[in-house]
């Protein structure tokens, strides 16, 4: 499917083939609106993040996109089909609630998950052994799930999500419960999937994962999506910040600093003026400020999230990141 469109937050979506398109998704539970008019467009082969605090509507949105539940209102198209269940065998899904049969051996568990996606059981088990070997767990292929550490079991379920080589992979909070080493492994796996042309969409309440990995994000708060589009576009909602160090402490050059300039330690900090850096540099040089250092930094995704979703949503996001998993 191709076409141009306007995503949430007024971001124009360039003409491209989409793995997922959703417009106006609404879902209510017992009178409570969990998702309220979600619009997203996920280009094929991209890494797409749904970023928001716990309870924001991330899981409900993913389940609607996958056809696990139907929206009360709205439209969705997944891999070119309006009924996501028609293409279930082309999708890999890792839910937030992990679950494997504890008596199964690791390679059997992967084979079982492959069989659910149409791979013959014998073939799935063979692939299970291959994947375990490739990811450093070959020694544990015949170990029962109950005998494995939590991280190892999560890796087994992750490999079971990928064993049938899906075109679209959907992860719900995939980093929850993983230590730093396994988080790094998962990040590399996600990048490798995208490099091979697989579309990856994942939900997270950790900004760092979205900022490092995603081509595009949908920011969700209170069941609404105030922004969906490229990460750089989100960051550009805020003007860059300037960090300036001068030899002189005072002089006529200070009149060129913007009103929000603040002096902290040896440095001035302020928002880059609309006129750009050149007039500022000219004033500093002509005013004999003695420039020791000057750097310009784009806003991070955290600051963009605050500007787009608001302080309350940002606080909820931080509280979500601090919750034990």
HUCOR-V523606 format. One line per field, one symbol per residue. ss: DSSP state (@ for helix, = for strand, . for the rest). phi: phi as a letter, one per 20 degrees, with the letter a starting at -180 (. if undefined). psi: psi as a letter, one per 40 degrees, with the letter a starting at -180 (. if undefined). Layout:
# HUCOR-V523606
ss=???
phi=???
psi=???
This chain:
# HUCOR-V523606
ss=....==.@@@.==....============..============...=====......@@@@@@@@@......======..=..@@@@@@@====..........=@@@@@@@@@@.....@@@@@@@@@@@@@@...@@@...=@@@..@@@@@@@@@@@@@.....=====.......@@@@@@@@@@@@@@@@...======..@@@@@@@..======..=======@@@@@.....======.....@@@@@.....===..=====......@@@@@@@@@....=======...@@@@@@@@@.@@@@@@@@@@@@...
phi=.cqeadegnmefeffaedeccccmfcbdclneeeccnfcbcdffmedcdddrfgnfoffffffffenfceffbocbbclncfdgffdgfeddcdffefacffeffgffffffffffdneggffffffgffffffdmcgfdgeefgfeefgfffffffffffdfelfecdcddlfefnefgffffffffffffgffenfeccbebddfgffffdefccdecbmmddfbbrggffffffdffddccccffebqffffefffefcdcmececafgfgfnefffffffffelfmfeabcccffeffffgffeeofffffffffffeffd
psi=hiiiihiieehhhihihhdhhhhfhhhihfehhdhgfhhihhiheihhihhiiheeeddddddddeediiidiiiihhfehehdddfdeehhhhidhihihdeiiddddddddddeeehiddddddddddddddfefdeedehideeiiddddddddddddedegidhhhhhfdeheiiddddddddddddddddeehhhhiiiehdddddddidiihhhhfeigehhaidddddediiihhhhhididiidddeeiidehihhbeihhihhideaddddddddddefdghdihihhiiiddddddddeidddddddddddehi.
